[in-house]
Amino acid sequence: MAVHPDLEPLLALQERDRAVGAIAKAIEALVPEEETLDAELNAHAKALLDAERAVAGAEARRAELESRIAGYKQAQERRRQQLDYVRVAKEASTLMAELDLARGVLVKEEAEFLRSGDAIVEAEKRARDVAKAHAAVVATQAEARQSLAARRAALGAELAAAQGERAASSQAVKPALLTRYDRIRRGRAPAAVFALRQDACGHCFTTVPMQRRVLIQQGHSIEACEVCGVLLYAEG
């Protein structure tokens, strides 16, 4: 059984492509591990950010209450001063009612102000606990991330070398045949070149017409399957 002169470099190129593909898949296989680590770290980072925002919110609330209380006290002092100069009983009665009402509001605000201090303490404690948990995750992940980075770097070097070998191997394939080969590889077939399986295509198992099969077996040409389009050759 004769072998077409272009077959050997074509099969060699396909082997190079398989090597490149295998390394690329190995690199892709690292992604779920990286995503798992990132998801865990991001969750802790979000919890830390939320805890820090809660502290800032509690502090802002306390500052707001402090400002409001100061305003209420100033308003009360003005009412007391007005009361000293009021000579009309009705006006005095109105000011006294306002003073009593404002005093009740002030008591509630001051009680809320005291509680706001406790809220800050609790928020700060929560933030410290979350920060510790975040730091622990970072420390725990450090080794795993270093390992992943090393594996990715090693695979990246392997991929670059394999791609270089692939490029060199492609130089041995005639341009027209290389164009056909590359076009097939971009399709759905797992490879571009398949061996005949008795009288059928090794990819889709469609029977190859006898005349074309003879040409393949005698090494006169590298034929494409009429159905799936892959290139066919006869195994020796």
DRENVEX-200455 format. One record per residue (C-alpha): x, y, z. Coordinates in nm, 2 decimals, always signed. Example, Ala and Ser with C-alpha at 12.3 -4.5 7.8 and 13.67 -1.06 7.14 Angstrom:
<atoms>
ATOM|px|py|pz
ATOM|+1.23|-0.45|+0.78
ATOM|+1.37|-0.11|+0.71
</atoms>
This chain:
<atoms>
ATOM|px|py|pz
ATOM|+0.00|+0.00|+0.00
ATOM|+0.16|+0.33|-0.11
ATOM|+0.17|+0.64|+0.10
ATOM|+0.11|+0.98|-0.03
ATOM|+0.42|+1.20|+0.01
ATOM|+0.22|+1.48|+0.19
ATOM|+0.07|+1.24|+0.45
ATOM|+0.36|+1.21|+0.69
ATOM|+0.41|+1.58|+0.75
ATOM|+0.03|+1.62|+0.77
ATOM|+0.01|+1.36|+1.04
ATOM|+0.30|+1.50|+1.22
ATOM|+0.13|+1.84|+1.22
ATOM|-0.18|+1.68|+1.36
ATOM|+0.02|+1.53|+1.65
ATOM|+0.16|+1.87|+1.73
ATOM|-0.19|+2.01|+1.73
ATOM|-0.30|+1.74|+1.97
ATOM|-0.01|+1.82|+2.20
ATOM|-0.10|+2.19|+2.19
ATOM|-0.47|+2.11|+2.26
ATOM|-0.38|+1.88|+2.55
ATOM|-0.18|+2.15|+2.72
ATOM|-0.45|+2.41|+2.65
ATOM|-0.70|+2.18|+2.82
ATOM|-0.47|+2.14|+3.12
ATOM|-0.45|+2.51|+3.15
ATOM|-0.83|+2.54|+3.13
ATOM|-0.86|+2.28|+3.40
ATOM|-0.69|+2.52|+3.64
ATOM|-0.97|+2.77|+3.60
ATOM|-1.23|+2.60|+3.83
ATOM|-0.97|+2.58|+4.11
ATOM|-0.89|+2.95|+4.07
ATOM|-1.26|+3.04|+4.06
ATOM|-1.32|+2.85|+4.38
ATOM|-1.04|+3.03|+4.56
ATOM|-1.16|+3.37|+4.42
ATOM|-1.52|+3.30|+4.52
ATOM|-1.42|+3.22|+4.87
ATOM|-1.19|+3.52|+4.90
ATOM|-1.44|+3.76|+4.74
ATOM|-1.71|+3.65|+4.98
ATOM|-1.48|+3.73|+5.28
ATOM|-1.37|+4.06|+5.12
ATOM|-1.74|+4.15|+5.07
ATOM|-1.82|+4.06|+5.43
ATOM|-1.52|+4.28|+5.55
ATOM|-1.64|+4.57|+5.33
ATOM|-1.99|+4.54|+5.47
ATOM|-1.86|+4.53|+5.83
ATOM|-1.64|+4.84|+5.77
ATOM|-1.94|+5.01|+5.62
ATOM|-2.15|+4.92|+5.92
ATOM|-1.89|+5.08|+6.15
ATOM|-1.89|+5.39|+5.93
ATOM|-2.27|+5.39|+5.94
ATOM|-2.28|+5.36|+6.32
ATOM|-2.03|+5.64|+6.36
ATOM|-2.23|+5.86|+6.12
ATOM|-2.55|+5.79|+6.31
ATOM|-2.38|+5.89|+6.64
ATOM|-2.25|+6.21|+6.48
ATOM|-2.59|+6.29|+6.35
ATOM|-2.75|+6.23|+6.69
ATOM|-2.49|+6.45|+6.86
ATOM|-2.55|+6.73|+6.61
ATOM|-2.93|+6.71|+6.66
ATOM|-2.90|+6.70|+7.04
ATOM|-2.68|+7.01|+7.03
ATOM|-2.95|+7.18|+6.81
ATOM|-3.23|+7.08|+7.05
ATOM|-3.03|+7.21|+7.35
ATOM|-2.97|+7.54|+7.18
ATOM|-3.34|+7.57|+7.09
ATOM|-3.43|+7.49|+7.45
ATOM|-3.19|+7.76|+7.58
ATOM|-3.35|+8.01|+7.35
ATOM|-3.70|+7.92|+7.48
ATOM|-3.59|+7.96|+7.84
ATOM|-3.44|+8.30|+7.77
ATOM|-3.76|+8.40|+7.59
ATOM|-3.96|+8.28|+7.89
ATOM|-3.77|+8.53|+8.12
ATOM|-3.90|+8.82|+7.92
ATOM|-4.26|+8.70|+7.85
ATOM|-4.52|+8.89|+8.05
ATOM|-4.83|+8.75|+7.88
ATOM|-4.96|+8.44|+8.04
ATOM|-5.07|+8.28|+7.71
ATOM|-4.73|+8.32|+7.56
ATOM|-4.57|+8.19|+7.87
ATOM|-4.80|+7.89|+7.86
ATOM|-4.71|+7.82|+7.50
ATOM|-4.34|+7.84|+7.57
ATOM|-4.37|+7.61|+7.87
ATOM|-4.56|+7.35|+7.65
ATOM|-4.29|+7.38|+7.38
ATOM|-4.02|+7.33|+7.65
ATOM|-4.19|+7.02|+7.79
ATOM|-4.24|+6.87|+7.44
ATOM|-3.88|+6.94|+7.34
ATOM|-3.76|+6.80|+7.67
ATOM|-3.93|+6.47|+7.59
ATOM|-3.78|+6.46|+7.24
ATOM|-3.44|+6.55|+7.39
ATOM|-3.46|+6.26|+7.64
ATOM|-3.54|+6.01|+7.36
ATOM|-3.25|+6.15|+7.14
ATOM|-3.00|+6.13|+7.43
ATOM|-3.11|+5.77|+7.50
ATOM|-3.06|+5.69|+7.13
ATOM|-2.72|+5.86|+7.15
ATOM|-2.62|+5.63|+7.43
ATOM|-2.73|+5.32|+7.24
ATOM|-2.54|+5.44|+6.93
ATOM|-2.22|+5.41|+7.13
ATOM|-2.30|+5.04|+7.19
ATOM|-2.38|+5.00|+6.83
ATOM|-2.04|+5.13|+6.73
ATOM|-1.87|+4.90|+6.98
ATOM|-2.06|+4.60|+6.84
ATOM|-1.99|+4.70|+6.48
ATOM|-1.62|+4.75|+6.55
ATOM|-1.61|+4.40|+6.72
ATOM|-1.78|+4.25|+6.42
ATOM|-1.54|+4.42|+6.18
ATOM|-1.24|+4.29|+6.38
ATOM|-1.38|+3.94|+6.37
ATOM|-1.45|+3.96|+6.00
ATOM|-1.10|+4.10|+5.93
ATOM|-0.94|+3.81|+6.12
ATOM|-1.14|+3.56|+5.91
ATOM|-1.04|+3.74|+5.59
ATOM|-0.68|+3.74|+5.69
ATOM|-0.70|+3.37|+5.78
ATOM|-0.85|+3.29|+5.43
ATOM|-0.57|+3.49|+5.26
ATOM|-0.31|+3.30|+5.46
ATOM|-0.47|+2.96|+5.39
ATOM|-0.50|+3.03|+5.02
ATOM|-0.15|+3.15|+4.98
ATOM|+0.01|+2.81|+4.93
ATOM|-0.27|+2.70|+4.70
ATOM|-0.24|+3.01|+4.49
ATOM|+0.13|+2.98|+4.47
ATOM|+0.09|+2.62|+4.35
ATOM|-0.16|+2.72|+4.09
ATOM|+0.06|+3.00|+3.97
ATOM|+0.35|+2.77|+3.93
ATOM|+0.15|+2.51|+3.75
ATOM|+0.00|+2.78|+3.52
ATOM|+0.35|+2.91|+3.45
ATOM|+0.49|+2.57|+3.37
ATOM|+0.20|+2.48|+3.15
ATOM|+0.24|+2.82|+2.98
ATOM|+0.60|+2.75|+2.90
ATOM|+0.50|+2.40|+2.77
ATOM|+0.23|+2.56|+2.56
ATOM|+0.47|+2.81|+2.41
ATOM|+0.72|+2.54|+2.32
ATOM|+0.44|+2.32|+2.17
ATOM|+0.31|+2.61|+1.97
ATOM|+0.66|+2.67|+1.84
ATOM|+0.70|+2.31|+1.74
ATOM|+0.36|+2.33|+1.57
ATOM|+0.46|+2.63|+1.37
ATOM|+0.78|+2.46|+1.26
ATOM|+0.59|+2.14|+1.17
ATOM|+0.34|+2.34|+0.96
ATOM|+0.62|+2.46|+0.74
ATOM|+0.66|+2.11|+0.60
ATOM|+0.30|+2.09|+0.48
ATOM|+0.22|+2.24|+0.14
ATOM|+0.03|+2.57|+0.17
ATOM|-0.29|+2.46|-0.01
ATOM|-0.31|+2.14|+0.20
ATOM|-0.24|+2.34|+0.52
ATOM|-0.52|+2.57|+0.44
ATOM|-0.76|+2.28|+0.40
ATOM|-0.64|+2.12|+0.71
ATOM|-0.67|+2.44|+0.92
ATOM|-1.02|+2.50|+0.78
ATOM|-1.13|+2.15|+0.89
ATOM|-0.98|+2.20|+1.24
ATOM|-1.20|+2.50|+1.29
ATOM|-1.51|+2.28|+1.23
ATOM|-1.67|+2.04|+1.47
ATOM|-1.45|+1.73|+1.40
ATOM|-1.21|+1.64|+1.69
ATOM|-0.93|+1.62|+1.43
ATOM|-0.87|+1.69|+1.07
ATOM|-0.71|+1.37|+0.94
ATOM|-0.86|+1.02|+0.99
ATOM|-0.77|+0.68|+0.88
ATOM|-1.00|+0.47|+0.67
ATOM|-1.19|+0.21|+0.86
ATOM|-1.22|-0.07|+0.61
ATOM|-1.42|+0.10|+0.34
ATOM|-1.56|+0.39|+0.55
ATOM|-1.45|+0.73|+0.69
ATOM|-1.29|+0.69|+1.03
ATOM|-1.47|+0.99|+1.16
ATOM|-1.84|+0.97|+1.05
ATOM|-1.82|+0.60|+0.92
ATOM|-1.98|+0.69|+0.59
ATOM|-1.88|+0.45|+0.31
ATOM|-1.62|+0.60|+0.08
ATOM|-1.68|+0.54|-0.29
ATOM|-1.46|+0.27|-0.43
ATOM|-1.28|+0.49|-0.69
ATOM|-1.18|+0.75|-0.42
ATOM|-1.09|+0.47|-0.18
ATOM|-0.85|+0.32|-0.43
ATOM|-0.69|+0.66|-0.48
ATOM|-0.64|+0.69|-0.11
ATOM|-0.51|+0.34|-0.06
ATOM|-0.27|+0.37|-0.35
ATOM|-0.13|+0.70|-0.22
ATOM|-0.23|+0.90|-0.52
ATOM|-0.42|+1.16|-0.33
ATOM|-0.54|+1.27|+0.01
ATOM|-0.92|+1.28|-0.02
ATOM|-1.18|+1.44|+0.19
ATOM|-1.49|+1.27|+0.32
ATOM|-1.79|+1.37|+0.12
ATOM|-2.01|+1.39|+0.43
ATOM|-1.80|+1.53|+0.72
ATOM|-1.52|+1.68|+0.52
ATOM|-1.22|+1.54|+0.71
ATOM|-0.91|+1.43|+0.52
ATOM|-0.87|+1.05|+0.48
ATOM|-0.57|+0.82|+0.45
ATOM|-0.51|+0.45|+0.45
ATOM|-0.32|+0.30|+0.73
ATOM|-0.02|+0.09|+0.64
</atoms>
